[in-house]
Amino acid sequence: MSTQGQGQGITFAPACIAPSIVDEEFKLRYFRESLEDESLQFQRKNIEFLIHYYENGGKIPAPGQTMWLLDGKVVDKRPERVPKGSVMWCEEVCLPLTLTYYDLYLYILRPCAIKSLAIC
């Protein structure tokens, strides 16, 4: 029988040992590439605002915090209604395995809506 480790406390490794790859430079690269994506042209005002924001020293929202944009302007909370012809963007960084508004829509609400439409 081994006596190795007796009398010593247990040491746990951190859950994530790598630094976050999401920083202002990462976001700038992402948004600059997004401007070239045809499928995101409807978000152009919001993306251009975010590029300007990060180029001028803007900080990424803390995990769990959300910065809401409506037509390239910051709004204080999620809009109750988005006027026709307007577009909304939620700028957020989340911790792994936490739902964001985007995740909630993409993986839960949208499939449920599509499923309910198919049943009708």
C-alpha atoms as an extended CHARMM CRD file, in Angstrom:
* protein
*
       120  EXT
         1         1  MET       CA              0.0000000000        0.0000000000        0.0000000000  PROA      1               0.0000000000
         2         2  SER       CA              1.3820000000        3.3820000000       -0.9820000000  PROA      2               0.0000000000
         3         3  THR       CA              1.8730000000        6.1470000000        1.5500000000  PROA      3               0.0000000000
         4         4  GLN       CA              2.3750000000        8.7590000000       -1.1190000000  PROA      4               0.0000000000
         5         5  GLY       CA              0.2830000000       11.8720000000       -0.5040000000  PROA      5               0.0000000000
         6         6  GLN       CA             -0.7010000000       11.0250000000        3.0620000000  PROA      6               0.0000000000
         7         7  GLY       CA             -0.8950000000       14.1020000000        5.2430000000  PROA      7               0.0000000000
         8         8  GLN       CA             -0.9910000000       16.4290000000        2.2450000000  PROA      8               0.0000000000
         9         9  GLY       CA             -3.9200000000       18.5290000000        1.1230000000  PROA      9               0.0000000000
        10        10  ILE       CA             -5.5350000000       17.9850000000       -2.2270000000  PROA      10              0.0000000000
        11        11  THR       CA             -4.5610000000       20.5080000000       -4.8890000000  PROA      11              0.0000000000
        12        12  PHE       CA             -6.9320000000       21.1980000000       -7.7600000000  PROA      12              0.0000000000
        13        13  ALA       CA             -5.9030000000       22.6190000000      -11.1080000000  PROA      13              0.0000000000
        14        14  PRO       CA             -7.8320000000       25.6640000000      -12.3110000000  PROA      14              0.0000000000
        15        15  ALA       CA            -10.8080000000       24.9170000000      -14.5240000000  PROA      15              0.0000000000
        16        16  CYS       CA             -9.3460000000       27.0370000000      -17.2990000000  PROA      16              0.0000000000
        17        17  ILE       CA             -5.6130000000       27.5140000000      -17.5050000000  PROA      17              0.0000000000
        18        18  ALA       CA             -5.4730000000       29.5570000000      -20.6910000000  PROA      18              0.0000000000
        19        19  PRO       CA             -6.0230000000       33.2960000000      -20.6970000000  PROA      19              0.0000000000
        20        20  SER       CA             -9.1540000000       34.5570000000      -22.3960000000  PROA      20              0.0000000000
        21        21  ILE       CA             -8.6920000000       34.9460000000      -26.1310000000  PROA      21              0.0000000000
        22        22  VAL       CA            -11.4900000000       37.4820000000      -26.2430000000  PROA      22              0.0000000000
        23        23  ASP       CA             -9.9110000000       40.8970000000      -25.8810000000  PROA      23              0.0000000000
        24        24  GLU       CA            -10.3100000000       44.2030000000      -27.6690000000  PROA      24              0.0000000000
        25        25  GLU       CA             -7.8920000000       43.2020000000      -30.4660000000  PROA      25              0.0000000000
        26        26  PHE       CA             -9.7520000000       39.9510000000      -31.0200000000  PROA      26              0.0000000000
        27        27  LYS       CA            -13.0530000000       41.8340000000      -31.2280000000  PROA      27              0.0000000000
        28        28  LEU       CA            -11.5950000000       44.3800000000      -33.6750000000  PROA      28              0.0000000000
        29        29  ARG       CA            -10.3750000000       41.6030000000      -35.9970000000  PROA      29              0.0000000000
        30        30  TYR       CA            -13.7350000000       39.8750000000      -35.7620000000  PROA      30              0.0000000000
        31        31  PHE       CA            -15.7500000000       43.0210000000      -36.5500000000  PROA      31              0.0000000000
        32        32  ARG       CA            -13.4760000000       44.0870000000      -39.4060000000  PROA      32              0.0000000000
        33        33  GLU       CA            -13.9300000000       40.6490000000      -40.9690000000  PROA      33              0.0000000000
        34        34  SER       CA            -17.6700000000       40.8600000000      -40.3260000000  PROA      34              0.0000000000
        35        35  LEU       CA            -17.9030000000       44.0010000000      -42.4670000000  PROA      35              0.0000000000
        36        36  GLU       CA            -16.9170000000       41.8640000000      -45.4570000000  PROA      36              0.0000000000
        37        37  ASP       CA            -19.5620000000       39.2190000000      -44.7130000000  PROA      37              0.0000000000
        38        38  GLU       CA            -22.5560000000       39.7770000000      -46.9960000000  PROA      38              0.0000000000
        39        39  SER       CA            -24.9090000000       38.0740000000      -44.5400000000  PROA      39              0.0000000000
        40        40  LEU       CA            -24.1160000000       40.6930000000      -41.8730000000  PROA      40              0.0000000000
        41        41  GLN       CA            -24.5850000000       43.8200000000      -43.9970000000  PROA      41              0.0000000000
        42        42  PHE       CA            -27.8990000000       44.5460000000      -42.2710000000  PROA      42              0.0000000000
        43        43  GLN       CA            -25.8330000000       45.0020000000      -39.0470000000  PROA      43              0.0000000000
        44        44  ARG       CA            -23.3380000000       47.3840000000      -40.6760000000  PROA      44              0.0000000000
        45        45  LYS       CA            -24.1960000000       50.4120000000      -38.4690000000  PROA      45              0.0000000000
        46        46  ASN       CA            -23.8060000000       48.3710000000      -35.2810000000  PROA      46              0.0000000000
        47        47  ILE       CA            -20.5620000000       46.7380000000      -36.4540000000  PROA      47              0.0000000000
        48        48  GLU       CA            -19.0640000000       50.0790000000      -37.5060000000  PROA      48              0.0000000000
        49        49  PHE       CA            -19.9940000000       51.5460000000      -34.1160000000  PROA      49              0.0000000000
        50        50  LEU       CA            -18.2850000000       48.6480000000      -32.3230000000  PROA      50              0.0000000000
        51        51  ILE       CA            -15.1220000000       49.0060000000      -34.4210000000  PROA      51              0.0000000000
        52        52  HSD       CA            -14.9930000000       52.7100000000      -33.5530000000  PROA      52              0.0000000000
        53        53  TYR       CA            -15.7500000000       51.9100000000      -29.8880000000  PROA      53              0.0000000000
        54        54  TYR       CA            -12.8980000000       49.3900000000      -29.5440000000  PROA      54              0.0000000000
        55        55  GLU       CA            -10.4480000000       51.4830000000      -31.6100000000  PROA      55              0.0000000000
        56        56  ASN       CA            -10.9750000000       54.3530000000      -29.1660000000  PROA      56              0.0000000000
        57        57  GLY       CA            -10.2780000000       52.3470000000      -26.0150000000  PROA      57              0.0000000000
        58        58  GLY       CA            -13.7200000000       50.8870000000      -25.3150000000  PROA      58              0.0000000000
        59        59  LYS       CA            -13.6970000000       47.9370000000      -22.9490000000  PROA      59              0.0000000000
        60        60  ILE       CA            -15.3580000000       44.5910000000      -23.4880000000  PROA      60              0.0000000000
        61        61  PRO       CA            -18.4190000000       44.1190000000      -21.2540000000  PROA      61              0.0000000000
        62        62  ALA       CA            -17.6790000000       42.0460000000      -18.1700000000  PROA      62              0.0000000000
        63        63  PRO       CA            -18.9390000000       38.4470000000      -18.3190000000  PROA      63              0.0000000000
        64        64  GLY       CA            -22.6720000000       38.4840000000      -17.7950000000  PROA      64              0.0000000000
        65        65  GLN       CA            -23.0150000000       42.1620000000      -18.7770000000  PROA      65              0.0000000000
        66        66  THR       CA            -24.5780000000       43.2410000000      -22.0600000000  PROA      66              0.0000000000
        67        67  MET       CA            -24.1690000000       46.4030000000      -24.1250000000  PROA      67              0.0000000000
        68        68  TRP       CA            -27.2550000000       46.9180000000      -26.3070000000  PROA      68              0.0000000000
        69        69  LEU       CA            -27.0600000000       48.6940000000      -29.6570000000  PROA      69              0.0000000000
        70        70  LEU       CA            -29.9130000000       49.8960000000      -31.8130000000  PROA      70              0.0000000000
        71        71  ASP       CA            -28.9820000000       51.2220000000      -35.2610000000  PROA      71              0.0000000000
        72        72  GLY       CA            -25.3920000000       51.9650000000      -34.2360000000  PROA      72              0.0000000000
        73        73  LYS       CA            -26.2650000000       53.7030000000      -30.9490000000  PROA      73              0.0000000000
        74        74  VAL       CA            -25.9570000000       52.4150000000      -27.3900000000  PROA      74              0.0000000000
        75        75  VAL       CA            -29.2630000000       52.0190000000      -25.5590000000  PROA      75              0.0000000000
        76        76  ASP       CA            -29.5000000000       51.5470000000      -21.7940000000  PROA      76              0.0000000000
        77        77  LYS       CA            -31.3900000000       48.2330000000      -21.8950000000  PROA      77              0.0000000000
        78        78  ARG       CA            -32.7580000000       45.6540000000      -24.2930000000  PROA      78              0.0000000000
        79        79  PRO       CA            -35.3610000000       47.4100000000      -26.4130000000  PROA      79              0.0000000000
        80        80  GLU       CA            -38.9040000000       46.2010000000      -25.8070000000  PROA      80              0.0000000000
        81        81  ARG       CA            -39.6550000000       46.7240000000      -29.4980000000  PROA      81              0.0000000000
        82        82  VAL       CA            -37.3690000000       47.1560000000      -32.4650000000  PROA      82              0.0000000000
        83        83  PRO       CA            -38.8450000000       49.6400000000      -34.9310000000  PROA      83              0.0000000000
        84        84  LYS       CA            -39.4150000000       48.3500000000      -38.4450000000  PROA      84              0.0000000000
        85        85  GLY       CA            -36.2260000000       48.7650000000      -40.4880000000  PROA      85              0.0000000000
        86        86  SER       CA            -34.0240000000       48.9630000000      -37.3740000000  PROA      86              0.0000000000
        87        87  VAL       CA            -31.5300000000       46.3870000000      -36.1550000000  PROA      87              0.0000000000
        88        88  MET       CA            -30.4280000000       45.4480000000      -32.6600000000  PROA      88              0.0000000000
        89        89  TRP       CA            -27.1070000000       44.0090000000      -31.4680000000  PROA      89              0.0000000000
        90        90  CYS       CA            -26.1730000000       42.6770000000      -28.0490000000  PROA      90              0.0000000000
        91        91  GLU       CA            -22.4630000000       42.9200000000      -27.3220000000  PROA      91              0.0000000000
        92        92  GLU       CA            -21.5620000000       40.4940000000      -24.5910000000  PROA      92              0.0000000000
        93        93  VAL       CA            -18.9130000000       38.0820000000      -23.4220000000  PROA      93              0.0000000000
        94        94  CYS       CA            -20.0440000000       35.0990000000      -21.4440000000  PROA      94              0.0000000000
        95        95  LEU       CA            -18.3790000000       32.5410000000      -19.2850000000  PROA      95              0.0000000000
        96        96  PRO       CA            -18.3060000000       29.0340000000      -20.7280000000  PROA      96              0.0000000000
        97        97  LEU       CA            -21.5620000000       27.1290000000      -20.3340000000  PROA      97              0.0000000000
        98        98  THR       CA            -23.6650000000       30.2090000000      -19.6010000000  PROA      98              0.0000000000
        99        99  LEU       CA            -26.5310000000       31.1650000000      -21.8330000000  PROA      99              0.0000000000
       100       100  THR       CA            -26.5000000000       34.5200000000      -23.5490000000  PROA      100             0.0000000000
       101       101  TYR       CA            -29.4200000000       36.2180000000      -25.2660000000  PROA      101             0.0000000000
       102       102  TYR       CA            -28.0380000000       35.0140000000      -28.6010000000  PROA      102             0.0000000000
       103       103  ASP       CA            -27.7120000000       31.4190000000      -27.3670000000  PROA      103             0.0000000000
       104       104  LEU       CA            -31.1890000000       31.5260000000      -25.8890000000  PROA      104             0.0000000000
       105       105  TYR       CA            -32.6330000000       32.6220000000      -29.2190000000  PROA      105             0.0000000000
       106       106  LEU       CA            -30.5300000000       30.4150000000      -31.4690000000  PROA      106             0.0000000000
       107       107  TYR       CA            -30.7290000000       27.1590000000      -29.5470000000  PROA      107             0.0000000000
       108       108  ILE       CA            -33.9790000000       27.3600000000      -27.5740000000  PROA      108             0.0000000000
       109       109  LEU       CA            -36.5250000000       29.9260000000      -28.7660000000  PROA      109             0.0000000000
       110       110  ARG       CA            -35.9740000000       29.6830000000      -32.5230000000  PROA      110             0.0000000000
       111       111  PRO       CA            -36.1440000000       25.8550000000      -32.7270000000  PROA      111             0.0000000000
       112       112  CYS       CA            -39.2770000000       25.9020000000      -30.5390000000  PROA      112             0.0000000000
       113       113  ALA       CA            -40.8880000000       28.5060000000      -32.7870000000  PROA      113             0.0000000000
       114       114  ILE       CA            -39.9940000000       26.5380000000      -35.9230000000  PROA      114             0.0000000000
       115       115  LYS       CA            -41.2900000000       23.3340000000      -34.3320000000  PROA      115             0.0000000000
       116       116  SER       CA            -44.5760000000       25.0160000000      -33.3360000000  PROA      116             0.0000000000
       117       117  LEU       CA            -45.0170000000       26.4080000000      -36.8590000000  PROA      117             0.0000000000
       118       118  ALA       CA            -44.4630000000       22.9730000000      -38.3610000000  PROA      118             0.0000000000
       119       119  ILE       CA            -47.1890000000       21.5180000000      -36.1270000000  PROA      119             0.0000000000
       120       120  CYS       CA            -49.8160000000       24.0920000000      -37.1410000000  PROA      120             0.0000000000
